[in-house]
Amino acid sequence: MELSHEQLRAIAQQYGTPVYIYNADQIAGQFNRLQNAFKGVNARFFYACKALTNINILKFMKNLGTNLDCVSINEVKLGLAAGFKPKQIMFTPNSVAFSELEEGKELGVNINIDNISFLERFGNKYGGSYPISIRLNPHIMAGGNYKISTGHVDSKFGISIHQMRHIERVVQSTGLHVKGLHLHTGSEIKDINIFLNGLDVMLDIARHFPQVEFLDLGSGFKVPYKDGEASTDVELLGQKVGEAFAKYDKELGKKHQIWFEPGKFLVSESGYFVVKANVIKQTTATVFIGVDSGFNHLIRPMFYEAYHRVENITHPDSDERIYTVVGNICETDTFAWDRKIAETHEGDLLCFYNAGAYGFEMSSNFNSRLRPAEVLVLDGKTHLIRKRDTFEDLLRGQVEVI
């Protein structure tokens, strides 16, 4: 299902480098896998669009049948522009102005509140007229990197489960209608027991809120970045969640939905980032491949110590040598240290795999460099879905006063 070297080379030749390429078939394959894993479970999936918000990706997700998870009011508006109905959108902001929640309410989307202050303000203003969800912090440490762990005791996200008495007091005094409970412990979670432990926490808390209709476990499903690396066993998770819900629903005498918010799981493996080798530079200790990109285009290796497989797609069958792949930014922007890559020459194309999530989405114009183009491969055809920046884009929005 991966795009071939030949396909990647042809796209790079047509659209130039650096370029982000997304394969729609791989996105659809991941979504189908989730649906099959939770067959028989009353589950809804909300694409966490912070991973990749190109309007074409959002429309493709809608056509697949996903809902949408948003963390900013502008993501909400993008979702509506892509054709999602308000009730298909979950809005989970943090540290925003209260006016964003008010705007979300006016737009009619599902609202997830993650602090007691806003919970109380929302309840005082709207009472039980507009159902909401509450984001909890379960104090569970999980995730592939501390920076992407969101459910531990020192996290800014959610309301501590040890503040339940306070939550109940606010709900009772304001008449809030709590229709959902939510938690998200982190990203790149391999151990399904993390999800099941979180589910146990929420099932226990849900007993205190009889109006609850759904429990949202967020996501954090792990996808493999290295050969032989483990991923989240979503099939086993679907089985275990189904068993837990069947028991719980029977005990309470009502049906509940389980919601998940996969982002990286759906788009990461669909993405390819193709760059060109500008220079091969040998020092006393290292051979560098300097490419026509930098952490202004792909920040994950610098920000999260993330691993991306790198291949020479121009001469993939050449003998391997040890290289360090670096960018053209005026700081240390190392993509890969001491990596075995087919012998590379200036002008060769390199591909970074698993680049669909948080690649272009976290890009910038640092060093006044232009952001790359985005291309979607859909039904065997290539489509330009974002033009490469031009010099004029660097000046757009600036106001000259001198």
C-alpha positions in Angstrom: 0.0 0.0 0.0 3.0 2.3 0.4 3.8 4.6 -2.5 6.7 3.3 -4.6 10.0 5.0 -5.1 9.0 5.6 -8.7 5.8 7.3 -7.7 7.5 9.5 -5.2 10.2 10.5 -7.7 7.6 11.4 -10.3 5.7 13.6 -7.8 8.9 15.3 -6.7 9.8 15.9 -10.3 6.4 17.4 -11.1 5.9 19.6 -8.0 9.5 20.2 -6.8 11.1 19.7 -3.4 10.6 19.8 -0.5 7.1 18.3 -0.9 4.7 16.6 1.4 2.8 13.7 -0.2 -0.2 11.9 1.3 -1.7 8.6 0.1 -5.5 8.5 0.6 -5.5 4.7 0.3 -3.4 4.4 3.5 -5.7 6.7 5.4 -8.7 4.7 4.4 -6.9 1.5 5.3 -6.3 2.7 8.8 -9.8 3.8 9.3 -11.2 0.5 8.1 -8.9 -1.3 10.5 -10.3 0.7 13.4 -13.9 0.1 12.3 -13.2 -3.6 12.1 -11.4 -3.7 15.4 -14.5 -2.2 17.2 -17.1 -4.0 15.2 -20.0 -4.9 17.6 -19.0 -2.0 19.9 -21.1 1.2 20.0 -18.1 3.3 19.0 -17.6 6.7 17.3 -14.3 7.9 15.9 -13.3 11.5 15.8 -10.3 12.4 13.6 -7.9 14.6 15.7 -7.4 17.1 13.0 -4.5 18.8 14.7 -2.4 16.1 13.1 -3.2 17.4 9.6 -5.8 20.0 8.8 -5.6 20.5 5.0 -9.2 21.0 3.9 -8.9 18.1 1.4 -7.9 15.7 4.2 -10.8 16.9 6.3 -13.2 16.3 3.4 -11.7 12.9 2.7 -12.2 12.0 6.4 -15.8 13.1 6.3 -16.4 10.9 3.2 -14.9 8.0 5.0 -17.4 8.5 7.8 -15.3 9.9 10.6 -16.3 12.7 13.0 -13.9 15.5 14.0 -11.9 16.3 17.1 -10.8 20.0 17.3 -8.7 21.9 19.8 -9.2 25.5 18.5 -12.1 27.4 17.3 -10.5 27.8 13.9 -10.2 24.0 13.6 -13.9 23.9 14.3 -14.6 26.4 11.5 -12.4 24.4 9.1 -14.4 21.3 10.0 -17.7 23.1 9.3 -16.2 24.4 6.0 -15.3 20.8 5.1 -18.9 19.8 5.6 -19.0 18.2 9.0 -22.2 18.8 10.9 -21.9 20.6 14.3 -22.8 17.4 16.3 -20.0 15.5 14.4 -17.4 17.9 16.0 -15.9 17.6 19.5 -14.3 20.8 20.6 -11.7 20.3 23.4 -9.7 23.5 23.9 -7.4 24.3 26.8 -6.1 27.6 28.2 -8.3 29.6 25.8 -10.5 32.6 26.4 -14.0 31.7 27.6 -15.3 33.4 24.4 -14.0 30.4 22.4 -16.4 28.2 24.4 -19.2 30.6 23.8 -18.5 30.7 20.1 -18.4 26.9 20.0 -21.7 26.8 21.8 -23.2 29.2 19.2 -21.9 27.0 16.4 -23.6 24.0 18.0 -20.6 21.7 18.4 -19.9 19.3 21.3 -18.0 21.2 24.0 -15.5 19.5 26.3 -14.5 21.6 29.3 -11.1 21.0 31.0 -11.1 23.3 34.0 -13.4 24.0 37.0 -13.4 27.8 36.4 -14.9 27.5 33.0 -17.2 24.7 34.1 -18.7 27.0 36.6 -18.9 30.0 34.3 -20.5 27.8 31.6 -23.0 26.4 34.1 -23.9 29.8 35.5 -24.5 31.2 32.0 -26.3 28.3 30.3 -27.3 26.0 33.1 -28.5 22.7 31.7 -29.7 24.2 28.4 -26.5 23.1 26.5 -25.1 19.6 27.3 -21.3 19.5 27.7 -18.6 17.0 28.3 -15.9 17.1 31.1 -12.2 16.4 30.4 -10.7 14.6 33.4 -7.1 14.1 34.3 -6.7 10.4 35.5 -3.2 10.8 36.8 -2.0 8.1 34.5 1.5 8.5 33.0 1.6 7.3 29.4 3.1 8.1 26.0 6.2 7.8 24.0 7.7 11.1 25.2 7.1 13.3 28.3 6.2 16.2 26.0 3.3 14.2 24.6 2.1 12.7 27.9 -1.1 14.5 28.9 -2.7 12.6 31.7 0.0 12.7 34.5 -0.2 14.6 37.7 1.7 17.6 36.4 -0.2 17.9 33.2 -2.1 21.1 32.4 -4.8 19.1 30.7 -8.1 18.1 32.3 -9.6 18.3 35.8 -8.1 16.1 38.4 -10.1 13.0 39.4 -9.3 14.0 42.9 -11.5 17.1 42.4 -14.6 15.1 41.9 -16.3 16.6 44.9 -15.8 20.1 43.4 -17.0 19.0 40.0 -20.2 17.5 41.6 -20.8 20.7 43.6 -20.6 22.9 40.4 -22.8 20.5 38.4 -25.5 20.4 41.2 -25.4 24.2 41.9 -25.6 25.3 38.2 -27.7 22.5 36.8 -25.2 21.6 34.1 -26.1 18.7 31.8 -23.0 16.4 31.7 -23.5 14.1 28.7 -20.0 12.9 28.4 -16.7 12.2 30.2 -13.3 12.5 28.4 -9.7 11.7 29.1 -6.6 11.5 27.0 -3.4 10.2 28.6 -0.8 10.7 25.8 0.5 9.7 22.4 2.2 6.6 21.1 0.7 4.2 23.7 1.6 0.6 23.0 0.1 -1.0 26.2 -3.7 -1.3 25.9 -3.9 -1.6 29.6 -3.4 2.2 29.7 -6.7 2.6 27.9 -8.4 0.0 30.0 -7.2 1.6 33.2 -8.5 4.9 32.0 -11.8 3.3 31.1 -12.1 1.8 34.6 -11.6 5.3 36.1 -14.3 6.8 33.9 -16.8 3.9 34.3 -16.5 4.5 38.1 -17.0 8.2 37.8 -19.8 8.0 35.3 -22.0 6.4 38.0 -22.2 9.9 39.6 -23.6 11.5 36.4 -26.8 9.7 35.3 -27.1 11.9 32.1 -23.8 10.6 30.7 -24.2 9.2 27.2 -20.6 8.6 26.1 -17.2 8.0 27.5 -14.3 9.4 25.4 -10.9 7.7 25.7 -9.1 10.2 23.4 -6.5 8.3 21.5 -2.7 7.9 21.5 -2.7 4.8 19.3 0.9 3.9 18.5 2.0 3.4 14.9 5.4 1.8 14.1 8.2 4.2 13.0 11.0 1.5 12.9 11.0 -1.9 11.4 9.8 -4.5 13.9 8.5 -1.8 16.3 5.3 -2.6 18.2 2.1 -0.7 17.6 -1.2 -0.5 19.6 -3.1 -3.7 19.3 -6.4 -2.0 18.4 -8.1 -5.4 17.7 -7.5 -6.6 21.2 -8.4 -3.2 22.6 -11.7 -3.4 20.7 -12.4 -6.8 22.2 -11.6 -5.7 25.7 -13.6 -2.4 25.5 -16.6 -4.3 24.1 -16.5 -6.7 27.1 -16.2 -3.9 29.6 -19.1 -1.9 28.1 -21.4 -4.9 27.8 -20.9 -5.6 31.5 -21.3 -1.9 32.5 -24.4 -1.3 30.3 -26.1 -4.4 31.7 -25.3 -3.3 35.3 -26.7 0.3 34.7 -29.5 -0.8 32.4 -28.7 1.7 29.7 -26.4 1.9 26.6 -23.4 4.1 26.4 -21.2 5.0 23.5 -17.4 4.9 23.5 -15.6 7.7 21.6 -12.0 7.7 20.3 -10.0 10.5 18.8 -7.3 9.1 16.5 -5.1 11.5 14.7 -1.6 10.2 14.0 -3.0 6.7 13.7 -5.0 7.7 10.7 -2.6 9.9 8.8 1.0 9.3 9.9 1.8 6.4 7.7 0.1 7.9 4.7 2.6 10.8 4.6 5.9 11.1 2.8 8.3 14.0 2.9 10.6 14.2 -0.1 13.7 16.4 -0.1 16.7 16.9 -2.2 20.4 16.4 -1.2 22.0 19.8 -1.7 25.5 18.9 -0.5 27.5 15.9 0.8 30.0 17.2 3.4 32.6 15.1 5.0 34.2 16.3 8.3 36.8 14.6 10.4 34.2 12.4 12.1 30.9 12.6 10.1 29.5 12.5 6.6 26.6 14.9 6.3 23.8 14.9 3.8 22.6 18.5 3.7 19.1 18.7 2.3 16.8 21.5 1.0 14.7 21.6 4.2 15.1 21.9 7.9 13.1 21.8 11.2 11.0 24.7 9.7 9.4 21.9 7.7 9.7 18.8 9.9 10.3 19.7 13.5 9.5 16.3 15.1 13.1 14.9 15.2 14.3 18.1 16.9 11.3 18.6 19.2 10.5 15.0 20.2 13.6 13.1 19.3 11.3 11.4 16.8 12.6 8.7 14.4 11.7 8.8 10.7 12.9 6.2 8.3 15.0 7.9 5.6 15.7 6.4 2.2 17.5 7.5 -0.9 14.8 7.0 -3.5 17.0 8.1 -6.5 19.5 5.3 -6.0 17.9 2.9 -3.5 20.0 -0.1 -4.5 23.4 1.5 -4.0 25.7 0.3 -1.3 24.9 1.7 2.1 27.0 4.2 3.9 26.7 6.0 7.3 25.3 9.5 7.0 23.9 12.2 9.3 21.1 14.0 7.6 20.8 17.7 8.3 18.9 20.7 7.1 19.6 24.2 5.8 18.6 26.2 8.9 21.0 28.4 10.8 20.7 26.1 13.8 21.5 22.5 14.5 18.6 20.9 12.6 19.5 17.2 12.5 16.9 14.9 11.0 18.9 11.6 11.6 22.2 10.7 13.2 24.5 8.0 11.8 22.0 6.4 9.6 22.6 3.7 7.1 21.4 5.1 3.7 22.2 4.0 0.2 25.2 6.0 -1.1 23.9 9.5 -1.8 25.1 12.1 -4.3 24.2 15.8 -4.6 20.9 16.1 -6.3 19.5 12.7 -5.1 16.1 12.6 -3.5 15.6 11.4 0.1 12.2 10.4 1.5 11.2 10.7 5.2 8.5 8.1 5.9 5.6 8.4 8.4 5.5 12.1 7.8 1.7 12.6 7.6 1.1 13.7 11.2 2.5 16.9 12.7 4.8 17.4 9.7 3.4 20.2 7.5 1.1 21.1 10.4 3.9 22.3 12.6 5.9 23.9 9.8 6.9 27.6 9.8 8.7 30.3 7.8 11.7 30.3 10.1 14.8 31.9 8.4 12.3 33.4 5.9 12.2 30.0 4.1 9.1 29.0 2.1 6.8 26.3 3.4 6.5 23.3 1.0 3.7 22.1 -1.3 1.3 19.4 -0.3 0.1 16.7 -2.7 -2.6 14.1 -2.3 -2.6 10.8 -4.2 -6.3 9.9 -4.6 -7.7 7.1 -6.8 -4.3 6.7 -8.4 -4.1 10.4 -9.4 -1.9 13.2 -7.9 -3.5 16.4 -6.8 -1.8 19.6 -5.6 -3.7 20.5 -2.4 -1.5 23.3 -1.2 0.7 25.5 -3.3 4.3 26.1 -2.3 4.8 29.4 -0.6 6.1 32.3 -2.7 8.2 35.2 -1.6 5.1 37.4 -1.6 3.6 35.1 1.1 6.4 36.1 3.5 5.2 39.7 3.2 1.5 38.9 3.4 0.0 40.4 6.6 2.9 42.8 7.2 2.1 46.5 7.3 4.9 48.8 6.1 5.2 52.0 8.2 8.7 53.1 7.1 
